[in-house]
Amino acid sequence: MNWLKNKRRISRQDLLEMLKRIDRAYGIVELNQREPMILETNRKERLFEVRSGKDKGKFYRVDADIKMCTCPDFNFRFLKCKHIIAAEFASGITS
């Protein structure tokens, strides 16, 4: 849910969930310094593949421009997931 568009108050639980996603994304970025976790597939279109932390052979496709990911978390909640945030961190995207 987009809190700004709906102008509703952000609950403590919502805030904790956002912070968890940011923390997990930072973990992915740290791992990426040791092993390939975040692959930029198209710089111009800001497309990435981000490896799953649980299944090393699985990658999720991330479109950092329109904030979409193929992971189950994003497809269930339609909120920025750790993969989108990690791709943004790794590429310096600030929006």
Residue pairs with C-beta under 8 A, 6 or more apart in sequence:
1 8
1 78
1 79
3 10
3 14
21 79
21 80
21 81
21 82
21 85
22 82
22 85
24 53
24 82
25 82
25 83
25 84
25 85
25 86
25 88
25 89
26 86
26 89
27 53
28 37
28 38
28 50
28 53
28 82
28 83
28 86
29 37
29 38
29 86
29 89
29 90
31 37
31 53
32 38
32 86
32 90
36 51
37 50
37 51
37 86
38 48
38 49
38 50
38 51
38 86
38 87
38 90
39 48
39 49
39 50
39 51
39 59
40 47
40 48
40 90
40 91
41 47
41 48
41 49
41 61
45 63
45 65
46 63
46 64
46 65
46 87
46 91
46 93
47 61
47 62
47 63
47 64
48 61
48 62
48 64
48 83
48 87
48 90
48 91
49 59
49 60
49 61
49 62
50 59
50 60
50 62
50 69
50 83
50 86
50 87
51 58
51 59
51 60
52 58
52 59
52 60
52 71
60 69
60 70
60 71
60 83
61 69
61 70
62 68
62 69
62 70
62 83
62 84
62 87
63 69
64 84
64 87
64 88
64 91
64 93
67 80
67 84
68 74
68 84
69 75
69 81
69 83
69 84
71 81
71 83
73 81
73 82
74 80
74 81
74 83
74 84
87 93
88 94
88 95
